Amino acid sequence: MTFRLGLTGSIGMGKSTTAQMFVAAGCALWDADAAVHRLYGSGGAAVGPMADAFPDAVVDGKVSRAVLREIISADPTALKRIEAIVHPLVAADRQAFIDAARADIIVFDIPLLFETGGDKGMDAVAVVHVADDIQEARVMERGTMTKEQFQAIKAKQMPSAEKCARADFVIETDTVEHAQAQVHHVIEQIRKRIENA
C-alpha cells in the first residue's frame, strides 16, 4: 500500500523545507510547482497547447509566467482557459509519478491543496504553520515582493487557521529542529496506519 500525504501551507510557512525533511526520511515527493515548471519549460507538454491558445505567452520555446500574469490581468476569463490546458497535464504528471514511485509514503507538495479540492484524493493532509509575524518576516527576507504583494497573495489563500482545522497533521515550523521532530512523528503515525491497513 502506498500512502498519499498532501502537504500544504500558506506562503512563507516553510513548506519547501518541510517537504525536503520528508524526502530525507525516505518518502517520495511530488511537487506541484516543479511539475508546472517542467510543463512550461523547453519541450514541456504545455508549450504547444499554450502557443495555440496564447501565442504571446511562449517566449524562446518556453511558457512565460510573466506574460501569463499580464494576459490574466488584461482578461480575467483567460485564467479558466489556462487552467483547462494546464490542470489535465499536471494531473497526468502526478499520475506518472505515482505509477513510478516505490516509497511507502508519497508526499504531494501542493500549495492550493484545499482551494482546488485536491485534499479529496489524499489519505491524509499535513499543514505547515507558523505565527503570522514569522510568516511575514520570512517572505520579506526573500526580497522578492513588497508587503502589498505579500498581502494580496495571502488574501487569495485560505486562512491558515482554517487549513489547520481541516488537516490531519499540523507541523509547526518555528524552528528546524521542532519541524523535524514533528515530521518524524507524522511518518511514524502513517507507517502504523499502513501496518494496520
N, C-alpha and C positions, 0 to 999 in steps of 0.2 A: 504494500500500500504506500502510495505517495501522498504526503500531507501537504495541502496548499495553504500557505500562510500569507495573507495580504498584509503588506507593511505600508502604512501611510502616516501622514502628519503634515501640518502646515509648513509654509516656508520658514526656514531658519530654525527648525525644531531638531535638526541633527539626524534626519532620515538616512542620508547617504552614508554617514559614518556608522550608523547603527546597522545598515544593510551589510556593510563590509564585516562587521562583527559576526553576523550570521554566516557569511562565507567562510571566515576564519574558523568557525566551529563546524564546518563540513556541510553546510546547506548549499543548495544550488540557488542562484539569484537571477531572476528575470527583471530587468529594469525597463519600465515603460518609456522613459525619456531616451534611453540609449537605443531602444527599438525604433523610435521616431527618427533619431539621428541617422540610423542605418538606412531607413526607408527614404530619407531625404537626401542622403549622400550620393556621390557619383555611383551610377549603376544601381541605385536603390529602387525598389519596386514602386515607390510613389512618384518618381521623377516623370515618367511617361504620362500617367493619368493627370498629374498636376499641369504638365506642359499643355495638354489638350484643353483642360478647364480654365487654367490661368496662365497663359503663355509668359506674362511678365514675371511670374514667381520663380521661374527656372533661370538661374544665373550660373554660367560656367558648368553646366551639366548637373547642378545641384539645386534643390529647392531652397530658396532663401526665406528664412523665418522672418527677417526684417521686412521683406517685400510682402509676405503674407499678412503681417501685422498692419501694414499700410492698406492692403486690399480690404481687410476686415473693418478697419476704421472708416474707410470710404463707403463700404457696402456691407451693412450688418447681416444681410442674407448670405454672404459669402461663407461665413463660418460653417453653416449647415452643409454647404456643398463640399467644403474642405473635409469636414468630419466624415461625410459619406464616402470619400475616397480613402481617407487615412484609417478610420476605425476598422474596417474589414482586414486591411493589410496588417495592422497591429495585432489583431486577433489571430491571424494566420501565423505571424511571427511567434506569438506566445504559444500557440499550439505546437509548432515545430520544436520550440524549446522544451515543452513538457514531454513530447514524444522522445526527445533525445536525452533528457535528464536521467541520471542514475541515482541521485541522492534520495534519502527517505523524506526529506523536507525540502519543498521548493518555496522560496520566498519571492513574492511578487511585489516589487517596489513600484507602487502606483500612486502618484501624488493626489489625484482626484478619485480615489477608490470609491468612497461613499457617494460623491457627487455624481458619478457615472453609473452607479448601481453595480460596480464591479465586485463589491463585497459579497454579493449573492453567489458568486462562483467559487468562494473560498471556504475552506474548512474552519478557519478562524482568522481574526484580524488583530494585528498589533498596531497600536498608535504610539508614535513617539511624541513626547510632550515636554515642554519646559515653560517656566514663567514668562509672561508677556514681555517684561523688561529685558530678559536674557535673549528672547527671540529677536526683539528689535535690535539689540546691540550686535548680535551675530550678523544679521542681514546688513546693518550699516557698516560693519567692519569689512565686509566684502568689497565695498566701494563700487558696486555695480549699479546701484539705483538710489534715487532720492527717497526721503522719508515719505513723500506723497505717493511715489510709485509703489513703495512697500505697502502703504495703507490701502491702495487700490487693489493690489493682489490679494491682500488679507481679506478685504471686503468680499471678494469673489469666492473665497474658500469657506467651507462650512466651519463654524466656530470650533476651536479646539476642544472646548468643554463638551460639545455635542459629539465630536468624534470619540472622545474618551469614554463617554457614556455608552456609545454603541459598540465599543471594542471589547474583544475577549481578553486582551492584554494591553496594559499601558506601560510604556517604557519611559521613565523619567530620565532625560539626558542632561541633567545639571552638571554631572562630571562624567568623564570617560569611564572611570572605574565603576561608578554606580550603574551606568548604562550597560556595561559589560556583564556585571553580575546579574542584571535582570534578563539580558539576552540568554545567558546560560540557564537561568531559571525557566524561561519560556520554552527553550529547547527540551529541557528535562520533562516539563509538563506534556509537551507534544509527543515526545517519544513514549511516555507512559500511555497516552491515548492510543498511539499506534499499536503498542504491545497488546492493549486490551480490546482492540477493534476486532 
